[in-house]
Amino acid sequence: MKSRHIPKLSGSAFRLLTPGNPKTVKGMKKGYMTFVLHLAPGKLSGYEVCPMRTAGCTQACLNLAGRGGMMAGVSALTFDMVIRGVSNIVQKARVRRTKRFFEARQDFLTDLCFDIRKAIAWCKRYRLVPVFRLNGTSDIRWETVGIASEGGKRVFDVFPAVQFYDYTKLANRRNIPANYDLTFSLAETNHATAMEMLAKGWRVAAVFRNVPTVRAFMESGYDGYSVVDGDDSDLRFLEPYGVVVGLYAKGPAKTDTSGFVLDHVNR
């Protein structure tokens, strides 16, 4: 079969969404294109968007991985630097986006629908399946958010044939639509809750120190549950339920000592 030429899609083509990153681009080999909404995590914008965050995940957040942590004259941005106001254009854009979500929400949601429609059209042109992560660096209960310009419908109802997926630390989410796949996130203080979620049939993501550690857990399992490679792609909705998704540490997580990042096979 003749290979298709798929041009690089610029983030400037969208009002709110980011069209992929090094990990989500892996999904293109499987025929999917992921579009991500990145907000300013924690309370960096003045508004809390990660209500169940822990000290470990706050410091290790992927917000500062990749371009989010690059700044001229600085080796790498850290969480403490961002708190003090040292910021690059990516961080400033995420803060502006987050403030708009809280202060002009309906205009924000109208733009979000515009971006989703544009992404769907682009993917149709290049024969890719568009999928969306609305909590790239946040943990908002999107299943509770209505869009006035769409008759009060949720984004999942506006686009019922489209797959959405996210990670969450909120164990009590309800009324999850069929086209919204959620994976629970393990942290240094929620192990018991994560085990309860696995017992209920959820998928649980865990961050391990490096690739060899992920491989070791894939051999041994985690507390009696199978571990799958979570860095093969970001397409969590393709994986079975009731498994631990093994991710390796990236960005600030590489130096985590809180227990958020797992090191040893035997806990």
Residue pairs with C-beta under 8 A, 6 or more apart in sequence:
4 126
4 127
6 28
6 126
6 128
9 19
9 20
9 33
9 122
10 19
11 17
11 18
11 19
13 19
13 118
14 35
14 115
14 118
14 119
15 111
15 112
15 114
15 115
16 37
16 97
16 108
16 111
16 112
16 115
17 35
17 36
17 37
17 112
17 115
17 116
17 119
17 132
18 35
18 36
18 37
18 38
18 136
19 33
19 35
19 119
20 27
20 28
20 33
20 34
20 35
20 36
21 36
21 66
22 66
23 231
23 233
23 234
24 33
24 34
24 36
24 133
24 233
24 234
26 232
26 233
26 234
27 33
27 34
27 131
27 233
27 234
27 235
28 128
29 233
30 233
30 235
30 238
31 127
31 128
31 129
32 128
32 129
32 130
32 131
32 233
32 235
33 119
33 122
33 123
33 126
33 128
33 129
33 130
33 131
34 131
34 132
34 133
34 234
34 235
35 115
35 116
35 119
35 130
35 131
35 132
35 133
36 132
36 133
36 136
37 97
37 112
37 132
37 133
37 134
37 135
37 136
37 138
38 63
38 68
38 94
38 97
38 136
38 137
39 45
39 49
39 94
39 97
39 98
39 101
39 135
39 136
39 137
39 138
39 140
40 49
40 63
40 91
40 94
40 95
40 97
40 98
40 137
41 49
41 50
41 53
41 58
41 61
41 63
41 137
41 138
42 48
42 49
42 50
42 53
42 58
42 61
43 49
44 63
44 82
44 83
44 91
44 94
44 95
44 98
45 94
45 95
45 98
45 99
45 102
46 99
47 98
47 99
47 101
47 102
49 98
49 138
49 139
49 140
50 57
50 58
50 138
50 139
50 169
51 139
51 170
52 139
52 169
52 170
52 171
52 190
53 139
53 169
53 187
54 169
54 187
54 188
54 189
54 190
54 258
54 260
55 188
55 258
56 187
56 188
56 189
56 256
56 258
56 259
56 260
56 261
57 169
57 185
57 187
57 188
57 260
58 79
59 79
59 252
59 256
59 258
59 260
60 207
60 249
60 251
60 252
60 253
60 256
60 258
60 260
60 261
61 79
61 137
61 251
61 252
62 68
62 136
62 137
62 250
62 251
62 253
63 82
63 91
63 94
63 137
64 76
64 77
64 78
64 79
64 82
64 251
64 252
65 250
65 251
65 252
65 253
66 251
67 88
67 90
68 77
68 88
68 90
68 91
68 94
68 251
69 76
69 77
69 251
69 252
70 76
70 77
70 88
70 90
71 77
71 86
71 87
71 88
74 81
74 86
77 86
77 87
77 88
77 91
78 252
79 252
82 91
87 95
94 137
97 108
98 138
100 107
100 108
101 108
105 145
106 147
106 148
106 149
109 145
109 147
109 148
109 149
109 150
109 155
110 147
110 149
112 134
112 155
113 147
113 149
113 150
113 155
113 158
116 130
116 132
116 155
116 158
116 159
116 162
119 130
119 132
120 130
120 159
120 162
122 130
123 129
123 130
129 163
130 162
131 162
131 163
131 164
131 165
131 235
131 237
132 162
132 163
132 164
132 165
133 164
133 165
133 166
133 234
134 140
134 142
134 155
134 164
134 166
135 142
135 166
135 167
135 168
139 166
139 167
139 168
139 169
139 170
141 170
141 173
142 154
142 155
142 156
142 164
142 166
142 180
143 154
143 156
143 173
143 174
143 175
143 176
143 177
143 180
144 154
144 175
145 154
145 155
146 152
146 153
146 154
147 153
147 154
147 155
147 158
150 157
150 158
154 177
155 164
156 164
156 177
156 179
156 180
157 177
159 179
160 179
161 179
162 179
163 179
163 181
163 237
164 179
164 180
164 181
165 180
165 181
165 182
165 183
165 235
165 236
165 237
166 180
166 181
166 182
166 183
167 182
167 183
167 184
167 185
167 205
167 236
168 182
168 183
168 184
168 185
169 184
169 185
169 187
169 190
171 184
171 190
171 193
171 196
171 197
173 182
176 182
181 236
181 237
182 202
183 202
183 203
183 204
183 205
183 236
183 245
184 193
184 194
184 197
184 202
184 203
184 204
184 205
185 204
185 205
186 194
186 204
186 205
186 206
186 207
186 244
187 260
188 258
188 259
188 260
194 204
194 206
195 223
197 204
198 204
198 225
198 242
198 244
201 241
201 242
202 241
202 242
203 236
203 239
203 240
203 241
203 242
203 243
203 244
203 245
204 225
204 243
204 244
204 245
205 230
205 236
205 244
205 245
205 247
206 217
206 222
206 227
206 244
206 245
206 246
206 247
206 262
207 247
207 248
207 249
207 253
207 260
207 261
207 262
208 214
208 217
208 246
208 247
208 248
208 249
208 261
208 262
208 263
209 248
209 249
209 261
209 262
209 263
210 248
210 249
211 231
211 248
213 248
213 262
213 263
213 264
213 265
214 227
214 229
214 230
214 231
214 246
214 247
214 248
216 265
217 227
217 244
217 246
217 262
217 265
218 227
218 228
218 229
218 246
219 265
220 227
220 265
221 227
221 244
222 244
223 267
225 242
225 243
225 244
226 243
226 244
227 243
227 244
227 245
227 246
228 239
228 240
228 243
228 244
228 245
228 246
229 246
230 236
230 245
230 246
230 247
231 246
231 247
231 248
236 245
239 245
249 256
249 261
253 260
253 261
254 261
